[in-house]
């Protein structure tokens, strides 16, 4: 399609203007990246809340571990999962055996319950990792596509002045900017959540070990 040089020069160079004059492929890429970015922020907010709740429950486990008592089943998170795992293991006959065997069985059951809780929180993290690694390349594809169309329009206008070339290039580069804007927070959120979950796991393990040791001596029934 023939594009006049005067039309190119007079284009709106604001963010909204760049989006409106972009090619349909570039627009689709920008919309997709913006939608993925919104999902990224919503998911990160939800994960940070769940990590905060997890750390609070780990403090309860640490308190019960120091007291040698089994956590009460009042919540639906880590505390309840670990407590129910210990009670179930004890009711199935884990109390038959030496103190060391009882401790090992209780510890294995409670660790498995703790690991399942952590796995539940980890769901969705691959999306953040994928977005962080793929978004820049998706934005770059939009840029390359936009530049191709821009050069075609420049050739049709038969004017290579900077005033004619710059708007089309700016529209194309907008896709890369959106890709980076989506990727950078995703990488930061992924790293922060992963590190937070690792630290939470490191805190939960000693608490579970201490709790299993105490319960193997006093019994789950007496620790309620």
C-alpha positions, 0 to 999 in steps of 0.5 A: 500500500502506497504511503505518503511521506507527509502521512508518515512524518505527521504520525503521533509518536506517543505510546498509543500512537505507536500502537495504533499505527503498528502492523496487525502482527505487531499489534497482536504481539504487543497485546499478547505480551501485555496480557502475559505481563498482567498474568505475571504480576497477578501470579507473583502477587498471589505467590508472595502472599502464599510464601508469607503465609508459609513462613508464618506456618513454619514459625508455628512448626518451629515453636511446636518443635521446641516444645515437643508438641504436635501442631493443632489442625486449625489451618489448611496449610503446612501446619495441618498437612504436617500434623495430619501426616504424623497422626496418620502415620502413628495410627497406622502402626508407626509406634511399633518399633524402636524409638529410632525407627518411629522417628524416621517414619514420622520424619519421612511422613512429615517431610513428604507432607511439607514437600507437597505443600511447597510443590503446590506453591511452585505451580505456575513458576514455569510460566514466569521462567518461560515468560522471562526467557521468551518475551524478549525474543517474541518482542524482537520478532515483532520488531523485525516484522515491523521494520520490514514493513517500515522499509517497504513503506519507505521504499514506496514513499521514495523518501529516505529522510530521517523524519520519514524513517524514524516513525516506522522504526520507533513503532517496530522497536516498541514491540521489543520494549514491551517484550523487555517490560514483560520479561524483566519483572518475570525473571525478578519474580521467579528468582525471588519466589524460588529463593524464598521457597528454598529458604522456607524449605531449609527452615521447615526441615530442622523443625520437622526433624526436631518434631519427629524426635520429640514425638518418637519419645512422647508419642503423637497421642500425648503430644496433642 
